Amino acid sequence: MIFHGSIRNLMYETGMSCYLYARGVLLKEFNQFAPHYSAQLKIQTQKMSLDQGREFI
């Protein structure tokens, strides 16, 4: 996943609902969706951090 700008909208129910709707993910499918994309987000964030010479915590 690539986020541009702020992801604060995902902190709120409406923002997350809109995001999931845009991705075609039903709420009942969230348990299968979340782990895969969370792992992708962590990998990309770690890569960006290391590319910039920053520590990844």
Kinemage of the C-alpha trace (Angstrom):
@kinemage 1
@onewidth
@group {chain A} dominant
@subgroup {mainchain}
@vectorlist {calphas} color= white
{ca met a 1} P 0.000 0.000 0.000
{ca ile a 2} L 1.243 3.464 -0.756
{ca phe a 3} L -0.173 6.340 1.251
{ca his a 4} L 0.366 9.891 0.152
{ca gly a 5} L -0.100 12.619 2.709
{ca ser a 6} L -1.835 11.983 5.998
{ca ile a 7} L -3.576 8.757 6.977
{ca arg a 8} L -5.391 10.297 9.935
{ca asn a 9} L -8.746 9.722 8.240
{ca leu a 10} L -8.256 5.992 8.710
{ca met a 11} L -8.387 6.515 12.488
{ca tyr a 12} L -12.096 7.250 12.240
{ca glu a 13} L -14.884 4.806 11.437
{ca thr a 14} L -16.133 6.786 8.435
{ca gly a 15} L -12.677 7.168 6.949
{ca met a 16} L -11.876 3.464 7.324
{ca ser a 17} L -15.281 2.506 5.914
{ca cys a 18} L -14.699 4.695 2.854
{ca tyr a 19} L -11.232 3.213 2.362
{ca leu a 20} L -12.494 -0.367 2.597
{ca tyr a 21} L -15.393 0.398 0.254
{ca ala a 22} L -12.990 1.863 -2.312
{ca arg a 23} L -10.868 -1.313 -2.074
{ca gly a 24} L -13.952 -3.520 -2.453
{ca val a 25} L -13.573 -5.040 1.021
{ca leu a 26} L -16.730 -5.923 2.916
{ca leu a 27} L -16.667 -5.458 6.699
{ca lys a 28} L -17.219 -9.200 7.168
{ca glu a 29} L -13.999 -9.771 5.144
{ca phe a 30} L -11.887 -7.381 7.216
{ca asn a 31} L -10.324 -10.199 9.290
{ca gln a 32} L -8.785 -11.669 6.136
{ca phe a 33} L -7.889 -8.271 4.634
{ca ala a 34} L -6.125 -6.655 7.592
{ca pro a 35} L -3.199 -9.025 8.307
{ca his a 36} L -2.041 -9.143 4.681
{ca tyr a 37} L -2.118 -5.394 4.156
{ca ser a 38} L -0.710 -4.641 7.602
{ca ala a 39} L 2.286 -6.823 6.752
{ca gln a 40} L 2.721 -5.063 3.397
{ca leu a 41} L 2.550 -1.664 5.085
{ca lys a 42} L 5.180 -2.709 7.643
{ca ile a 43} L 7.527 -4.018 4.934
{ca gln a 44} L 7.216 -0.857 2.837
{ca thr a 45} L 7.656 1.394 5.872
{ca gln a 46} L 10.732 -0.518 6.989
{ca lys a 47} L 12.241 -0.336 3.489
{ca met a 48} L 11.642 3.424 3.264
{ca ser a 49} L 13.162 3.918 6.707
{ca leu a 50} L 16.280 1.918 5.892
{ca asp a 51} L 16.654 3.597 2.465
{ca gln a 52} L 16.744 6.951 4.263
{ca gly a 53} L 19.235 5.706 6.832
{ca arg a 54} L 16.731 5.890 9.673
{ca glu a 55} L 16.182 3.394 12.434
{ca phe a 56} L 13.043 1.268 12.162
{ca ile a 57} L 11.461 0.657 15.547
